[in-house]
Amino acid sequence: MFRKYYGLREANAVLPDVREDIVHLQHLQHEYKTSYHHLQAVKKGRLQEGMKYKEDIFVLETTIDFMEIQALQLIHQLESSGIYIKSIEKGIVDFPARLQGKSIFLSWKQGEEYISNYYEWSESIEHRRTIGETDDD
């Protein structure tokens, strides 16, 4: 089903890097929203006021595009490693794994020290349960 399956130890070993990536994505998300709202305000209020504001609009649009590219690149990098972001805002990340022959997601939420929960891929995150080890440990 998935290209890569993580053992619990392996997922916890890459967690420090994933933590940094989530914080970076959250920062990008915040800056993106702020810049987008600023852009909308500039477009609504000052578009007719001359060249300076057209330059401001160009800079804001370019900045927004660059942030989007950065975020998409980071998300793609994680997904190509078999790591799936469930929510940037809440800091929820899933790692495909196997438990008793079934496909599951090892689930980590920002603020948790390490991965200690899972849910079956056919379930929602609200069904998270504690895990001791996976088939690959």
C-alpha positions in Angstrom: 0.0 0.0 0.0 2.8 2.5 0.9 6.3 2.7 -0.6 7.9 3.0 2.9 6.9 1.6 6.2 8.5 2.9 9.4 9.3 1.0 12.5 8.6 2.9 15.7 12.3 3.3 16.5 13.1 4.6 13.0 10.2 7.1 13.1 11.3 8.4 16.5 14.8 8.7 15.2 13.8 11.1 12.4 11.4 13.0 14.6 13.8 15.8 15.6 14.1 16.8 11.9 10.3 16.5 11.4 9.8 18.8 14.4 12.0 21.4 12.8 10.2 21.0 9.5 6.8 21.4 11.1 7.9 24.6 12.9 9.2 26.0 9.6 6.0 25.1 7.8 4.0 26.8 10.6 6.1 29.9 10.3 5.6 29.9 6.5 1.9 29.4 6.9 1.7 32.3 9.3 3.8 34.6 7.1 1.8 33.6 4.0 -1.5 34.5 5.6 -0.2 37.8 6.9 1.3 38.7 3.5 -1.9 37.6 1.7 -4.1 39.7 3.9 -1.7 42.7 3.5 -1.8 42.2 -0.3 -5.6 42.2 -0.4 -5.7 45.4 1.7 -3.2 47.1 -0.6 -5.2 46.0 -3.7 -8.5 47.2 -2.3 -7.3 50.5 -0.9 -4.4 51.8 -3.0 -4.4 50.2 -6.4 -5.3 53.5 -8.2 -2.7 55.6 -6.2 0.2 55.2 -8.6 3.3 53.2 -9.5 4.7 52.8 -6.0 1.8 50.7 -4.9 2.0 48.6 -8.1 5.6 47.8 -7.1 4.4 47.0 -3.5 1.9 44.6 -5.0 4.5 43.0 -7.2 6.8 42.5 -4.2 4.0 41.0 -2.0 2.9 38.7 -4.8 6.5 37.5 -5.4 7.0 37.0 -1.6 3.7 35.0 -1.4 4.7 32.8 -4.4 8.1 32.2 -2.9 6.7 31.1 0.4 4.3 28.8 -1.3 7.1 27.2 -3.3 9.2 26.7 -0.1 6.2 25.1 1.7 5.4 22.8 -1.2 9.0 21.8 -1.5 9.2 20.9 2.2 6.0 19.0 2.1 7.1 17.1 -1.0 10.4 16.3 0.7 8.6 14.8 3.7 6.1 12.9 1.6 8.9 11.4 -0.6 10.4 10.1 2.6 7.0 8.5 3.4 6.1 11.0 6.1 2.6 12.6 5.8 1.5 15.9 7.3 -2.0 15.6 8.6 -2.2 19.2 9.8 0.4 22.0 9.7 -1.5 24.2 12.0 -1.9 21.5 14.7 1.5 19.9 14.0 0.2 16.4 13.3 2.3 14.0 11.3 1.8 10.4 10.3 4.3 7.6 9.5 3.0 4.5 7.7 3.9 1.4 9.6 2.7 -2.2 10.1 1.2 -3.7 13.2 0.3 -7.4 13.3 0.3 -7.4 9.5 -2.1 -4.4 9.2 -1.2 -1.0 7.7 -1.3 1.7 10.4 -0.2 5.2 10.9 2.2 6.1 13.7 0.9 9.4 14.8 2.8 12.3 16.3 1.3 15.6 17.5 3.4 18.7 18.2 4.2 18.9 21.9 4.5 15.1 22.3 8.1 14.1 23.3 8.1 11.1 21.0 5.7 8.9 18.9 3.7 6.6 21.1 0.4 6.4 19.3 -1.1 4.9 16.2 -4.4 4.5 14.4 -5.4 2.2 11.5 -5.2 3.8 8.1 -9.0 3.2 7.6 -9.7 5.1 10.9 -9.5 8.8 11.8 -6.9 10.3 14.1 -9.5 10.4 16.9 -9.0 6.7 17.2 -5.3 7.0 18.3 -4.2 4.3 20.6 -0.9 3.7 22.5 1.7 1.5 20.7 4.7 -0.4 22.1 6.3 -1.5 18.9 5.6 -2.3 15.2 6.2 -5.3 13.0 9.5 -3.7 11.8 11.0 -3.1 15.3 
